[in-house]
Each structure stands twice: as structure tokens, then as C-alpha cells.
Amino acid sequence: MPLANLRNLRRALAVGASAVAATAACVAGGGAAQAAASLSCDIYAAGGTPCVAAHSTTRALYGAYNGPLYQVRRSSDNTTRDVGVLGAGGIVNAATQDAFCSGTACLITVIYDQSGRGNHLTQAPRGYWPGPGPNGADNLANATAAPITIGGQKAYGVRVEPGTGYRNNHTNGVATGDQPEGIYAVVDGTHYNQWCCFDYGNAQTDGQADSPAIMETVYFGADKQWGYGSGAGPWIMADLEWGLFSGVNAGYNDLASINHRFVTAMVKGEPNHWAIRGGDAQSGGLTNYFDGRRPNGYNPMKKEGAILLGIGGDNSVSGRGTFFEGVLTSGYPTAETENAVQAGITAAGYGSTGGGGGQQIVGGQSGRCVDVPNGGTANGTQVQIWDCGSGTNQRFTVTSGRQLQVYGNKCLDANAQGTTNGTQVIIWDCNGQANQQWTVNSNGSITGVQSGLCLDVPSNATANGTKLNLWACNGGANQRWSLRG
């Protein structure tokens, strides 16, 4: 890059970081960001690799952007509402969604493209693998299932549970063939699984897995069926079709697991060369995880230029994750450009809601919270009651699939699919089965969908450490619970 451009890029970053800070400071008073703010897509443009698609439910990705970020549809009357920013280059106006969706459920129906090319994401249609919806379409995300903060203000992400997916098969300007491109996504680092495929990026236009090298996406998760890295995951990998890749090898590569609350995940490619980069979306710089030639059979690439979110190119719908923002670029971004983008992301101020998100489940008799002992994550850990605190081991999210989810990837589970009195209530990898589905009833009871039994504190105990089980519903105070944000 010419020296003059590098100087311009540094100046753009300085303006962008200042503008983000200004946005965070003035949002509470309803102010707008500076129209000249330099955000992610301004930085990419300054680096000679402009955005051709820019999606976010949390903030503008251009300093001058003042349009809608996404659209929601409420179940009470099936009407829709666009949710925009507080001002040009600003943070989402989440109050629009909260007011519109008050007292009813809402789904995210459109994630708008901020680039001006019309590359919006909508409900993914049937692919090789059908989705769970009518005619094989995928589900839409629950609009309130991923609350966070950005710049200290409320926002929502796109929470993808298995069966949820978005796609655009008719795009404008997205790389095809072996053309160079860059991709990044900011995702929830605690919400993932080991299945295929929580992707964001460039995919085939027909939803068929009929050839390798026809897609190029960011993948985040712990899938080991194809490529994988060191440790237990999760990893940032690339879905190139007919395989996830953690490097040049088709299987294992020395790719470090990532453990951040919010993750910046990057994949970029050009003729016979690609790279994986990533980092903590709340602080610090980027790590170079891989930089080298294409895997065997993937040179040249045959990208088709569709865009997807939350699914594989053939509509594989088993993945889980949460998306906040991401872009696709024209051209292969330099490391300096990406470093500037990362600095802007960390300056935006992503943060959790109180206690790491989710709600506490508070016992009506004891006043204590449902708790995973010692913050454990092992499958089979029996939950207990304990003094309510701020830890994530007491924060549960009620998902659209009726799960009570903790840590983003573990669910309350009736042990061994038990349906008898005394069945232990444990945590286990979320799998969508009926023994992990619950009904939160208006009388305060929480009943298992499979068993019909109630979440119960044995023997009316109130002491810390009392382990929970299932029991026939009897209306007792030891079977009454409240959800507290």
C-alpha cells in the first residue's frame, strides 16, 4: 500500500475510534455519531478493499450510515418494524424493538446490507438439507434471545439455534470464482456446538454440496468432523465446502482454541493463498492463526457469491452460534487494514448484560438460585440451589426451542431421559431433545415437556447445595420459581 494511503488509514482509524467513543458518550442523551466517523467499512475502503456486504444488528458499519439495521416481525399481528441506529454512524436504537415487541414474541426477518448493494439476508430457503420450516425453509431467530450491550447501551444479536438460518442467493458484487475477498464476523464466544455449520460468508447459490471450493466462509465452533485444531475448541475455521479447514491440511492443524466472551473471526482468500485471523472483540489485537496456500483440491477456488449466516452451504442446519456484525469485502485486505478494523471493534464496547446474559431462576421457597456447582461445565453435573450471585453459572436463557440454556452451549436436562420421580436435573450439551425442553408456567412451576414433572427442591430443603430433581407437580413452594433478569 502506498505510504500516503497508510497515513490516510491511520487517520481514519483515529477518527473512527474517537467517533465510537463519542457515540457511546452521547447515546444516552439520544445524540448521533459524527457523520464523518470512520467505521469498519470506511477503514476497508481506505485500504482499497471496500465492503460489498455489511450486516449488523448492533451498530452502523459506515460513519455515514443512518438506515435500518434489521427488521422484526411480532407474532401478535404479524406486522413488521425496521430497527435503525440512534444517528448516523451510531449504535442500534434497541428501544424501537423493545416497544414494538412488548408483550409478544418477535423474530428477526431481515438483516439489512449497509453497503448499498442490496445484499440483505432473509430466511434461508430449502437446500440439500431441508430446514424445519414450511417447504424446508429455515427458522428465523428470536429477536430477544441474545441481549448484550454495546457502548454501554442495550442491543440484540442474532441467536442461531439448530434449524435457524439466513441467506441471499442473488447478490451484487460478492466475489466469485477465484476472486480475492475478506470476511469478518463478531460472534458470541460462549455460544457454539460441535456440529455443522455456524457460518458467515460466501456460499453456493443453489444450496447443493456438489463440488469442493465453491464457498468461503468464517466458521466458529468445535466441529471435528473435518478440520479441527488443538484442544477442545472452539476454533475459527473456514468452510470451503466438502470440509471445514483449520489450515492447509484436511484434518488437524495446530490451531489454538479461543476463549473470549466476544470473538472477532476473520477469513480471507486470494489465488492459492488464504489466512485465518482472530481475537478478543473487547480488547487487544489480532492473532495470525494460519497464513498459507490453499488445501489440495481448492486451487483455484470456484466461489459462487451467495451470502449465508448460521448454516452450511448445503443448508446444514445443526450449527449453533450468535452473530453481531460482519462484512464481506472486494479484494484481499492487508493486515494493517484488519488491525485497524479490530481496533474499531474493540472501541465499540461490546459487553454482556448483567451477570453475562440470561436470567436467574429463583426458588419461591428458598430465595436461592438454580446453580451449576463451582461453575462446572462437565456433562452430567447435577444442578443445585445456592445464594444468588453474578456468575454465569446461574444465568439461563429461555430459547425459542424451549431450552433453559447456560454458558451458551449447555442445557438443563432430565438425566437419561428420565420420567420418574427423583430423576436428576443435570446440564448436558444442548441437543434439542424433549428431555431438554421445559415449560415455564404462569403459576411459577417449570415442567419438563417429556415427563410432565416439575423442577423440584427435594424435601422442601432451603440449604445451599441442595441438588434438584423432577417430581410430580403438587403446587408446593419448593416447585415454584421466578425468572429474574
C-alpha positions in Angstrom: 0.0 0.0 0.0 1.4 3.5 -0.8 2.7 5.5 2.2 0.0 8.1 1.6 -2.7 5.5 1.8 -1.2 4.1 5.0 -1.3 7.6 6.6 -4.9 8.1 5.5 -5.8 4.7 7.0 -4.1 5.6 10.3 -6.0 9.0 10.3 -9.2 7.1 9.5 -8.7 4.8 12.4 -8.1 7.6 14.8 -11.3 9.4 13.7 -13.2 6.1 13.9 -12.1 5.3 17.4 -12.9 8.9 18.5 -16.3 8.7 16.9 -17.1 5.4 18.6 -16.2 6.9 21.9 -18.3 10.0 21.2 -21.2 7.7 20.2 -21.0 5.8 23.5 -20.9 9.1 25.4 -23.8 10.8 23.7 -26.2 7.9 23.0 -27.7 8.1 26.5 -28.9 11.6 25.6 -30.2 10.5 22.2 -27.3 12.0 20.3 -26.0 10.9 16.9 -22.5 9.9 16.0 -20.4 12.2 13.9 -21.5 11.8 10.2 -17.8 11.7 9.2 -17.0 8.8 11.6 -14.7 6.2 10.1 -16.0 2.7 11.0 -15.3 -0.8 9.7 -16.3 -0.3 6.1 -14.7 3.1 5.9 -11.5 1.6 7.0 -11.7 -1.2 4.5 -12.4 1.3 1.7 -9.4 3.4 2.8 -7.3 0.2 2.5 -8.5 -0.4 -1.1 -10.8 -3.3 -0.2 -14.3 -1.9 0.1 -17.2 -3.8 1.7 -19.6 -5.4 -0.7 -21.9 -6.5 2.1 -22.2 -5.2 5.7 -24.6 -6.7 8.2 -25.1 -5.9 11.9 -27.9 -5.8 14.5 -25.8 -3.7 16.9 -24.3 -0.7 15.1 -23.6 1.1 11.9 -20.5 -0.1 10.0 -20.1 3.1 8.0 -19.7 6.5 9.6 -22.4 8.0 7.3 -24.9 5.1 7.6 -28.3 6.2 9.0 -30.6 3.5 7.7 -32.2 0.3 9.2 -30.0 -2.4 10.7 -32.7 -5.2 10.8 -36.4 -5.9 10.7 -38.5 -7.7 13.3 -41.9 -9.3 13.0 -44.2 -9.7 16.0 -46.4 -12.8 16.5 -49.4 -10.9 17.9 -50.4 -9.4 14.5 -47.6 -10.4 12.0 -46.7 -6.8 11.4 -43.0 -5.7 10.9 -40.8 -2.9 12.1 -37.4 -1.7 11.0 -34.8 -1.2 13.7 -32.3 1.5 13.0 -29.5 3.5 14.6 -29.6 6.3 17.1 -27.9 8.6 14.5 -25.6 8.4 11.5 -22.7 6.1 12.3 -24.3 5.2 15.6 -25.4 2.3 17.8 -28.7 0.5 17.4 -31.9 2.1 18.8 -32.9 -1.1 20.7 -35.8 0.8 22.2 -37.6 0.6 18.9 -37.6 -3.2 19.1 -38.5 -3.2 22.8 -41.5 -1.0 22.3 -42.7 -2.9 19.2 -42.2 -6.3 20.7 -43.6 -5.6 24.2 -45.9 -8.3 25.4 -45.4 -10.6 22.4 -42.7 -12.6 20.6 -40.6 -11.2 17.8 -38.5 -12.8 15.1 -35.7 -11.2 13.0 -36.9 -11.3 9.4 -34.3 -9.2 7.6 -30.7 -8.2 8.3 -30.1 -5.3 6.1 -26.9 -4.7 4.0 -25.4 -1.4 4.8 -23.2 -1.3 1.7 -25.9 0.0 -0.6 -25.7 -3.1 -2.8 -28.9 -4.7 -1.5 -27.3 -7.8 -0.2 -29.8 -8.3 2.6 -30.1 -11.5 4.5 -33.6 -13.2 4.8 -35.0 -16.6 5.8 -32.9 -19.3 4.1 -34.8 -21.5 1.7 -34.5 -25.2 1.4 -31.1 -26.6 0.3 -29.8 -30.1 0.0 -30.6 -30.4 3.7 -34.1 -29.1 4.4 -34.8 -26.8 7.2 -37.5 -27.4 9.8 -39.9 -24.7 8.4 -42.6 -24.9 5.7 -41.3 -26.2 2.4 -38.0 -26.9 4.0 -37.2 -23.3 4.8 -35.1 -22.5 7.9 -36.3 -20.9 11.1 -35.9 -17.2 11.9 -34.0 -16.1 15.0 -35.8 -15.0 18.2 -35.2 -11.2 18.3 -34.8 -11.0 22.1 -32.8 -14.2 22.7 -29.3 -12.6 22.6 -29.3 -9.4 24.7 -26.0 -7.6 25.0 -24.6 -4.1 25.4 -22.6 -2.0 23.0 -21.1 1.3 24.1 -23.0 0.7 27.3 -26.3 0.7 25.5 -28.7 -2.2 25.0 -28.5 -4.3 21.8 -29.5 -7.7 20.5 -27.6 -10.2 18.4 -28.8 -12.9 16.1 -29.0 -16.1 18.1 -28.8 -19.2 15.9 -30.1 -22.4 17.3 -30.1 -25.6 15.1 -32.6 -25.0 12.3 -32.1 -21.3 12.1 -30.6 -19.7 9.0 -30.4 -16.7 6.7 -29.3 -16.5 3.1 -29.2 -14.4 -0.1 -28.6 -16.4 -3.3 -28.8 -13.3 -5.7 -26.1 -10.9 -4.6 -24.4 -7.9 -6.1 -20.6 -7.5 -6.2 -19.7 -10.5 -4.0 -16.5 -12.4 -5.1 -17.0 -15.3 -7.5 -14.5 -17.9 -8.9 -11.0 -17.2 -7.6 -11.5 -13.5 -6.9 -10.0 -12.2 -3.7 -12.1 -11.3 -0.7 -12.1 -10.7 3.1 -14.7 -11.7 5.6 -15.1 -11.0 9.3 -17.7 -11.7 11.9 -18.1 -10.7 15.6 -19.7 -13.6 17.4 -20.5 -14.8 20.9 -17.5 -16.9 22.0 -19.5 -18.9 24.6 -22.4 -20.0 22.3 -21.4 -22.8 19.9 -21.6 -26.5 19.4 -19.7 -29.3 17.7 -21.9 -29.6 14.6 -22.0 -28.2 11.1 -22.2 -25.3 10.5 -22.4 -21.9 12.1 -21.0 -20.0 9.1 -21.0 -16.4 7.8 -19.7 -15.6 4.3 -19.6 -16.6 0.6 -21.6 -19.7 -0.5 -23.0 -21.5 -3.4 -26.2 -20.1 -5.0 -28.2 -23.3 -5.2 -27.8 -24.9 -1.7 -26.2 -28.0 -3.1 -22.9 -29.5 -2.0 -22.0 -30.6 -5.5 -18.3 -29.6 -5.6 -15.4 -28.5 -3.3 -14.1 -24.9 -3.3 -17.5 -23.3 -4.1 -17.7 -21.4 -0.9 -15.5 -19.4 1.6 -16.9 -18.6 5.0 -15.9 -17.9 8.5 -16.9 -20.9 10.8 -17.0 -20.7 14.6 -17.5 -23.8 16.7 -15.9 -27.1 17.9 -16.8 -29.4 15.0 -14.1 -32.1 14.5 -15.7 -34.0 11.6 -13.3 -32.4 9.0 -10.7 -29.9 10.0 -10.0 -29.1 13.7 -7.4 -27.6 15.9 -5.7 -28.1 19.3 -7.6 -28.6 22.5 -11.4 -28.9 22.7 -12.2 -25.8 20.7 -14.0 -23.7 19.7 -11.9 -22.6 16.7 -12.1 -20.1 13.9 -12.1 -22.2 10.7 -13.1 -21.8 7.1 -15.9 -23.7 5.4 -14.8 -24.2 1.8 -17.4 -26.9 1.0 -16.7 -30.6 1.3 -14.9 -29.7 4.5 -14.1 -27.3 7.3 -10.4 -26.3 7.2 -8.2 -25.2 10.1 -5.2 -24.8 7.8 -3.6 -26.4 4.8 -4.3 -30.0 6.0 -7.6 -31.6 5.5 -7.8 -32.8 9.2 -5.8 -31.5 12.1 -3.7 -28.3 12.1 -2.1 -26.6 15.1 -4.8 -24.1 15.5 -5.4 -22.7 19.1 -8.8 -22.9 20.8 -10.3 -19.5 21.5 -11.9 -18.5 24.8 -13.3 -15.0 24.7 -16.8 -13.7 25.6 -16.9 -11.9 22.2 -14.7 -13.1 19.3 -13.6 -11.3 16.1 -13.2 -14.1 13.5 -11.6 -13.4 10.1 -11.0 -15.5 6.9 -9.6 -14.1 3.7 -8.6 -15.6 0.4 -6.9 -14.9 -2.9 -5.4 -17.2 -5.6 -3.7 -20.1 -3.9 -3.4 -18.2 -0.7 -5.7 -17.7 2.4 -5.5 -16.8 6.1 -7.3 -17.1 9.4 -7.1 -14.3 11.9 -9.0 -13.6 15.1 -9.0 -12.0 18.5 -10.9 -10.8 21.5 -13.6 -8.4 20.3 -13.4 -6.5 23.6 -9.7 -5.8 23.8 -6.3 -6.3 22.1 -5.2 -7.1 18.7 -5.5 -10.0 16.2 -3.7 -13.3 16.2 -2.5 -14.9 13.0 -3.8 -18.5 13.2 -3.0 -19.6 9.6 -1.4 -18.0 6.5 -0.5 -20.2 3.6 -1.5 -22.0 0.4 -4.9 -23.5 -0.4 -5.6 -27.1 0.7 -5.2 -29.7 -2.0 -8.1 -29.6 -4.4 -9.0 -26.0 -3.6 -6.9 -24.1 -6.1 -8.4 -22.4 -8.0 -11.5 -21.6 -6.0 -14.9 -21.7 -7.6 -16.9 -19.4 -5.3 -20.4 -18.7 -6.4 -21.2 -15.5 -4.5 -24.2 -16.2 -2.3 -24.2 -15.0 1.3 -25.3 -17.1 4.3 -25.5 -16.8 8.1 -25.8 -19.7 10.6 -25.9 -22.6 8.2 -23.7 -24.6 5.8 -23.6 -24.1 2.1 -25.9 -27.1 1.6 -28.2 -25.7 4.3 -26.7 -27.9 7.0 -28.8 -26.7 10.0 -27.1 -28.3 13.0 -24.9 -25.4 14.0 -25.3 -23.0 16.9 -23.9 -19.5 17.4 -24.7 -15.9 17.9 -23.8 -13.2 15.3 -23.5 -9.4 16.0 -21.8 -7.9 12.9 -19.8 -8.9 9.8 -18.8 -7.9 6.3 -17.5 -9.3 3.0 -15.0 -7.2 1.1 -13.9 -6.9 -2.5 -10.2 -7.7 -2.6 -7.7 -9.2 -0.1 -7.4 -6.9 2.9 -3.9 -6.1 4.3 -3.0 -7.0 7.8 -2.8 -3.3 8.7 -6.3 -2.7 7.4 -7.6 -5.6 9.5 -5.7 -4.4 12.6 -7.4 -1.0 12.2 -10.8 -2.7 11.9 -10.1 -4.7 15.0 -9.2 -1.6 16.9 -12.5 -0.1 15.9 -14.4 -3.2 17.0 -12.8 -3.1 20.5 -13.5 0.6 20.7 -17.2 0.0 20.0 -17.5 -1.5 23.5 -19.2 -4.9 23.3 -20.3 -6.1 26.7 -22.6 -8.6 28.4 -25.8 -7.8 30.2 -25.8 -8.2 33.9 -24.1 -11.5 35.0 -23.2 -12.5 31.5 -26.6 -12.6 30.0 -29.7 -14.7 30.6 -31.9 -14.8 33.7 -31.6 -16.3 37.2 -34.1 -19.0 38.2 -35.0 -18.1 41.8 -36.7 -20.6 44.2 -40.0 -19.4 45.7 -39.4 -21.2 49.0 -35.6 -20.7 49.4 -35.0 -17.4 47.6 -31.8 -19.1 46.2 -30.9 -19.6 42.6 -30.6 -22.6 40.3 -26.8 -23.0 40.2 -24.2 -25.2 38.4 -21.9 -26.2 41.2 -18.5 -24.5 41.2 -19.1 -23.2 37.7 -18.6 -26.7 36.3 -19.2 -27.5 32.6 -19.0 -31.3 32.6 -21.9 -33.2 31.1 -23.9 -34.8 33.9 -23.3 -32.1 36.6 -26.4 -32.0 38.7 -27.7 -28.5 39.4 -28.4 -27.2 42.9 -29.7 -24.2 44.7 -27.2 -21.6 46.0 -27.1 -18.0 47.1 -27.8 -15.8 44.1 -24.7 -14.1 42.7 -23.4 -12.6 39.5 -21.8 -15.7 37.9 -22.7 -17.1 34.5 -23.3 -20.5 36.2 -26.6 -19.0 37.4 -27.7 -17.4 34.2 -30.1 -19.3 32.0 -31.6 -18.3 28.6 -35.0 -19.5 27.6 -34.5 -20.3 23.9 -37.0 -20.5 21.1 -36.7 -24.3 21.3 -37.9 -24.2 25.0 -34.5 -25.0 26.4 -33.0 -23.5 29.6 -29.5 -22.8 28.4 -26.4 -22.0 30.5 -22.9 -21.0 29.3 -24.4 -20.7 25.8 -24.0 -24.4 24.9 -25.3 -26.4 27.9 -28.9 -27.1 28.7 -30.9 -28.2 31.7 -31.5 -31.9 31.1 -33.6 -34.7 32.6 -30.9 -37.3 33.3 -31.1 -40.3 30.9 -34.4 -39.0 29.6 -36.0 -40.0 33.0 -39.7 -39.6 33.5 -40.0 -40.8 37.1 -40.0 -39.0 40.5 -36.4 -38.3 41.6 -34.9 -38.0 38.1 -31.8 -35.8 38.5 -31.8 -32.5 36.7 -28.3 -32.0 35.2 -26.6 -30.0 32.5 -25.7 -31.6 29.1 -24.7 -30.4 25.7 -27.8 -28.9 24.1 -29.2 -31.3 21.6 -32.9 -30.3 21.1 -34.3 -33.5 22.6 -37.6 -33.4 24.6 -35.8 -34.1 27.9 -34.1 -30.7 27.4 -37.4 -28.9 26.8 -39.2 -27.0 29.6 -42.4 -25.1 30.1 -42.3 -22.0 32.3 -45.8 -21.9 33.6 -47.8 -18.9 34.9 -48.2 -20.5 38.3 -44.4 -20.4 38.8 -43.8 -24.1 38.1 -41.3 -25.3 35.5 -42.3 -28.6 33.9 -40.4 -31.0 31.7 -42.0 -31.4 28.3 -41.1 -35.1 28.1 -42.0 -36.1 31.6 -44.7 -33.6 32.7 -42.9 -33.5 36.1 -41.9 -30.3 37.9 -38.5 -28.9 38.7 -38.3 -29.6 42.5 -36.2 -29.0 45.5 -36.3 -32.3 47.4 -37.9 -32.4 50.9 -38.7 -28.7 50.8 -35.0 -28.0 51.6 -33.6 -24.5 51.5 -29.9 -25.0 52.2 -27.1 -24.1 49.8 -26.0 -27.2 47.8 -29.4 -28.9 47.7 -29.5 -30.9 44.4 -32.5 -30.6 42.2 -34.6 -33.3 40.6 -38.0 -33.9 39.0 -41.1 -34.7 41.0 -44.9 -34.9 40.4 -46.3 -31.4 40.4 -48.0 -30.6 43.7 -48.2 -26.8 43.9 -45.7 -26.6 46.7 -43.5 -23.6 47.2 -40.4 -25.8 46.6 -41.7 -26.2 43.0 -42.3 -22.5 42.3 -39.7 -20.4 40.5 -39.4 -16.9 39.1 -37.1 -15.7 36.3 -35.1 -12.6 37.3 -33.1 -10.6 34.8 
